[in-house]
Amino acid sequence: MAGPSIHPPKYEGDFATWKKLMQVFFTTNFELVLTMESGFVAPEGKEKCQWTKKEQAEFVANGKAEYHLLSVLPPQEVNRIGKYNSAKELWEKFLELHEGTSEAKLARRDLLRNQLTSLRLGEDESVAHLH
């Protein structure tokens, strides 16, 4: 007897929570885990009818992962992502749009650190004024 089907969560703007829920969703299906970790690259120089069973299974798993992502993202988010070649690349581009690149994260952290260290109270201010 089959258990209840699990559906991916819709993205409604709370990125951090949605990201965690999607990561958990992907773990409910091992083929999705493999697809999202390794991505999919179509075999070069071969027609689909010449693909091995493994290549066919990877193609189908990529399609499922891509479908799940596209079905939960609003159209304006998909449009922001632009062109991609696999479900893994779609996921990574969406994460980059919302989290930034590693360099952007480091720059943001440094900026916040500098702002924090330069924060000074005026002579007529107290900590209570900061609230």
Backbone bond lengths (Angstrom), bond angles and torsions (degrees), N, CA, C in turn:
res aa  C-N    CA-C-N  psi(-1)  N-CA   C-N-CA  omega(-1)  CA-C   N-CA-C  phi
1 M - - - 1.446 - - 1.519 108.65 -
2 A 1.300 117.35 130.14 1.463 122.00 -178.28 1.520 110.39 -78.45
3 G 1.323 114.83 144.64 1.455 120.27 177.06 1.519 110.05 -81.55
4 P 1.315 115.83 179.94 1.457 118.73 179.32 1.517 110.83 -65.80
5 S 1.336 115.85 146.50 1.457 117.95 178.85 1.524 108.69 -80.21
6 I 1.308 115.33 147.96 1.455 121.85 -178.59 1.519 107.31 -107.66
7 H 1.308 115.78 129.94 1.459 121.32 -179.01 1.523 109.64 -109.09
8 P 1.324 116.93 145.12 1.458 119.17 178.12 1.529 110.47 -69.12
9 P 1.334 117.08 149.68 1.468 120.26 -179.71 1.521 111.59 -74.98
10 K 1.313 116.94 142.04 1.472 121.82 175.61 1.531 108.80 -70.59
11 Y 1.314 115.68 142.88 1.463 119.95 174.56 1.520 108.30 -84.50
12 E 1.333 115.19 120.80 1.464 120.01 -178.01 1.522 112.09 -125.95
13 G 1.319 117.27 20.46 1.456 120.22 174.19 1.514 116.20 111.02
14 D 1.333 118.73 -22.90 1.468 121.10 177.47 1.527 107.03 -87.63
15 F 1.323 115.74 86.76 1.454 120.97 -170.72 1.522 113.28 -61.80
16 A 1.332 118.19 -47.52 1.469 121.07 -174.72 1.533 111.49 -59.84
17 T 1.328 116.75 -45.61 1.466 120.38 -179.81 1.524 110.40 -67.39
18 W 1.344 116.31 -44.92 1.459 119.96 -179.68 1.526 111.51 -60.45
19 K 1.335 116.69 -43.05 1.468 120.20 -179.81 1.524 110.66 -58.01
20 K 1.326 116.36 -46.19 1.474 119.90 -179.52 1.531 110.78 -63.58
21 L 1.329 116.96 -43.31 1.465 120.17 178.95 1.524 111.66 -63.14
22 M 1.334 117.33 -39.07 1.468 120.04 177.94 1.527 110.83 -66.19
23 Q 1.321 117.00 -39.64 1.465 119.25 177.92 1.522 110.16 -61.39
24 V 1.312 117.20 -40.86 1.468 120.80 176.91 1.528 109.84 -66.64
25 F 1.329 117.14 -42.59 1.466 120.26 178.49 1.525 111.01 -56.75
26 F 1.328 117.64 -45.69 1.462 120.14 -179.23 1.524 111.67 -59.89
27 T 1.330 117.75 -31.80 1.475 119.83 -179.01 1.522 112.54 -73.28
28 T 1.321 118.01 -8.22 1.465 119.63 178.80 1.521 112.43 -78.38
29 N 1.324 116.28 -6.67 1.460 120.50 -179.11 1.528 107.51 -143.39
30 F 1.324 116.47 112.41 1.464 120.52 -173.12 1.528 112.79 -60.76
31 E 1.325 117.83 -34.76 1.465 118.24 178.97 1.527 110.82 -65.44
32 L 1.348 117.49 -31.75 1.463 120.20 175.33 1.526 111.10 -68.59
33 V 1.329 116.13 -38.58 1.468 120.23 177.40 1.526 109.71 -58.45
34 L 1.319 116.74 -49.83 1.468 120.45 -179.01 1.522 111.49 -62.46
35 T 1.325 116.74 -41.41 1.464 120.82 180.00 1.518 111.11 -63.25
36 M 1.323 116.77 -44.19 1.461 119.95 -176.93 1.525 111.46 -73.30
37 E 1.318 118.02 -26.04 1.469 120.76 178.16 1.525 111.89 -81.26
38 S 1.323 117.36 -42.84 1.462 119.29 -172.88 1.523 113.90 -106.44
39 G 1.324 117.50 -15.17 1.459 120.09 -178.79 1.517 111.16 74.81
40 F 1.308 115.61 -178.19 1.454 121.16 178.58 1.514 108.89 -134.58
41 V 1.312 115.77 130.67 1.460 122.47 173.94 1.525 106.22 -126.71
42 A 1.309 115.51 123.03 1.464 119.63 -179.79 1.528 110.04 -63.46
43 P 1.323 117.63 138.69 1.461 120.94 177.99 1.526 110.80 -59.52
44 E 1.304 116.54 132.25 1.470 120.60 -179.15 1.528 110.95 -79.49
45 G 1.314 114.48 142.81 1.462 120.24 173.92 1.518 114.66 74.83
46 K 1.337 117.58 11.65 1.460 120.36 -179.74 1.520 109.68 -126.78
47 E 1.297 116.10 137.40 1.457 120.92 171.50 1.528 107.99 -74.68
48 K 1.307 117.45 154.93 1.467 120.81 -179.22 1.530 111.68 -56.24
49 C 1.309 116.63 -35.10 1.463 119.30 -179.38 1.532 112.05 -68.29
50 Q 1.335 117.86 -13.10 1.462 122.41 178.42 1.528 112.88 -98.69
51 W 1.324 117.49 -2.80 1.458 120.82 -178.26 1.522 110.38 -67.81
52 T 1.321 115.16 149.23 1.466 120.63 174.90 1.525 108.99 -72.25
53 K 1.305 116.57 168.02 1.471 121.49 177.43 1.534 109.83 -60.39
54 K 1.321 116.96 -38.13 1.470 120.77 179.00 1.522 111.06 -64.84
55 E 1.313 117.28 -44.41 1.470 121.47 178.75 1.535 110.33 -63.67
56 Q 1.318 116.73 -39.73 1.458 120.70 177.67 1.528 110.89 -63.67
57 A 1.334 116.16 -43.48 1.464 120.46 179.70 1.534 111.11 -64.05
58 E 1.332 117.43 -39.25 1.465 120.91 177.82 1.529 110.91 -65.45
59 F 1.322 116.61 -38.79 1.463 122.24 177.72 1.530 110.19 -61.87
60 V 1.320 116.70 -46.18 1.463 121.79 -179.81 1.530 110.30 -65.58
61 A 1.330 117.67 -43.21 1.468 120.90 179.05 1.527 110.70 -61.72
62 N 1.321 117.01 -40.48 1.460 120.88 177.22 1.528 110.36 -62.16
63 G 1.324 116.41 -42.78 1.460 120.52 178.34 1.520 112.09 -61.81
64 K 1.328 116.78 -40.58 1.473 120.55 178.12 1.524 110.69 -64.29
65 A 1.326 116.57 -45.53 1.462 120.34 -179.61 1.530 110.22 -63.51
66 E 1.316 116.64 -43.08 1.465 120.88 178.55 1.528 110.46 -62.18
67 Y 1.320 116.69 -43.72 1.464 120.93 178.64 1.525 110.78 -59.91
68 H 1.329 116.39 -46.45 1.468 119.74 -179.48 1.527 110.83 -59.67
69 L 1.319 116.99 -43.86 1.462 119.74 179.76 1.533 111.71 -65.62
70 L 1.320 116.43 -47.86 1.463 119.48 -177.94 1.526 112.66 -66.47
71 S 1.326 117.01 -28.49 1.464 119.44 -178.35 1.525 112.56 -76.84
72 V 1.316 118.56 -15.80 1.470 120.07 -178.77 1.520 113.36 -109.06
73 L 1.324 117.65 -9.37 1.463 120.72 179.53 1.523 110.55 -94.75
74 P 1.339 117.20 137.05 1.463 119.35 175.27 1.533 110.19 -64.34
75 P 1.328 118.03 150.07 1.468 120.75 -178.02 1.530 113.81 -54.32
76 Q 1.329 117.79 -37.21 1.467 119.25 -179.48 1.524 111.46 -65.45
77 E 1.318 118.66 -30.67 1.468 121.54 176.72 1.526 109.91 -71.35
78 V 1.330 116.45 -41.63 1.469 120.57 178.78 1.526 109.57 -62.63
79 N 1.324 116.72 -41.11 1.463 120.52 178.90 1.522 111.65 -63.47
80 R 1.318 118.32 -34.70 1.465 121.87 178.53 1.530 111.31 -67.12
81 I 1.312 116.94 -29.88 1.466 121.51 -177.08 1.520 111.12 -69.78
82 G 1.317 116.66 -41.16 1.454 119.58 -179.55 1.520 112.03 79.26
83 K 1.314 115.52 -152.07 1.466 121.96 -174.73 1.532 110.92 -74.82
84 Y 1.313 115.45 141.79 1.462 122.80 176.42 1.525 107.79 -149.22
85 N 1.342 116.57 160.88 1.467 120.51 -176.07 1.520 114.39 -112.74
86 S 1.327 117.53 -10.83 1.461 120.16 -179.25 1.523 108.93 -155.61
87 A 1.320 116.04 166.02 1.458 120.58 177.11 1.532 110.18 -60.57
88 K 1.325 116.53 -39.01 1.468 120.10 179.05 1.523 110.28 -61.06
89 E 1.315 117.52 -43.72 1.464 121.17 179.82 1.530 110.62 -66.91
90 L 1.329 117.88 -38.69 1.463 121.93 175.53 1.523 109.89 -58.20
91 W 1.322 116.89 -48.69 1.468 123.56 179.38 1.531 110.36 -59.86
92 E 1.327 116.82 -48.57 1.466 120.64 -177.59 1.527 111.94 -64.14
93 K 1.326 117.40 -38.82 1.465 120.33 178.33 1.524 110.64 -66.66
94 F 1.340 117.04 -39.47 1.462 119.91 178.43 1.530 110.09 -64.69
95 L 1.331 116.62 -43.25 1.469 119.69 177.69 1.520 110.71 -61.23
96 E 1.315 116.97 -42.56 1.465 120.61 -179.24 1.530 111.09 -63.64
97 L 1.327 117.51 -37.61 1.467 120.38 177.53 1.521 111.50 -60.81
98 H 1.326 116.59 -35.55 1.460 120.33 -174.90 1.526 114.09 -98.26
99 E 1.305 117.12 -23.66 1.466 119.89 -179.21 1.519 112.12 -109.43
100 G 1.312 117.16 -23.50 1.456 121.43 -175.30 1.518 110.26 86.01
101 T 1.318 115.04 171.73 1.462 120.51 177.06 1.523 108.82 -77.53
102 S 1.301 117.38 169.06 1.465 121.03 177.25 1.523 110.66 -58.05
103 E 1.326 116.46 -39.63 1.466 120.17 179.60 1.524 110.70 -65.34
104 A 1.316 117.33 -40.97 1.468 121.03 179.42 1.524 110.49 -65.53
105 K 1.335 117.13 -38.87 1.464 120.57 178.21 1.523 110.75 -62.93
106 L 1.331 116.84 -43.39 1.466 120.40 179.01 1.522 111.18 -65.23
107 A 1.318 117.08 -41.25 1.468 120.73 178.96 1.530 110.54 -63.97
108 R 1.335 116.69 -42.22 1.465 121.36 178.49 1.524 110.42 -63.37
109 R 1.337 117.11 -42.76 1.459 121.04 178.47 1.522 111.02 -61.94
110 D 1.341 116.81 -44.24 1.461 120.62 179.79 1.523 111.44 -64.08
111 L 1.326 116.89 -39.84 1.458 120.87 178.27 1.520 110.68 -62.72
112 L 1.324 116.70 -45.87 1.463 120.02 179.08 1.531 111.55 -64.73
113 R 1.307 116.31 -38.94 1.464 120.02 177.99 1.538 110.52 -62.59
114 N 1.335 116.49 -43.99 1.464 120.40 178.11 1.524 111.58 -63.31
115 Q 1.322 116.93 -41.36 1.463 120.40 177.98 1.519 111.14 -63.39
116 L 1.313 116.53 -39.96 1.455 120.79 -179.83 1.527 111.27 -66.72
117 T 1.334 117.40 -44.10 1.465 119.79 -178.63 1.524 111.99 -70.80
118 S 1.338 117.58 -23.19 1.461 119.39 179.20 1.527 112.03 -92.33
119 L 1.302 117.83 -0.06 1.457 121.88 179.26 1.524 109.28 -70.74
120 R 1.311 115.54 120.04 1.456 121.27 -179.69 1.526 108.83 -133.15
121 L 1.299 115.35 144.12 1.456 120.62 174.83 1.522 109.11 -83.30
122 G 1.329 115.25 140.69 1.458 119.52 173.45 1.524 109.23 -72.71
123 E 1.312 116.23 165.45 1.476 119.74 -177.78 1.520 112.21 -62.31
124 D 1.338 116.96 -30.69 1.461 120.04 -178.79 1.534 112.70 -97.58
125 E 1.360 118.04 13.49 1.463 122.70 -178.82 1.527 110.26 -110.40
126 S 1.341 114.05 154.83 1.462 120.33 172.58 1.521 107.69 -128.32
127 V 1.296 116.64 173.46 1.468 121.23 178.88 1.532 110.24 -59.08
128 A 1.315 117.45 -32.91 1.470 121.16 179.57 1.525 111.43 -61.80
129 H 1.327 118.86 -27.14 1.467 122.11 178.39 1.538 111.89 -68.81
130 L 1.294 117.81 -19.76 1.462 120.72 -178.25 1.524 112.39 -74.19
131 H 1.325 118.00 -18.24 1.472 120.53 -178.16 1.465 111.42 -86.03
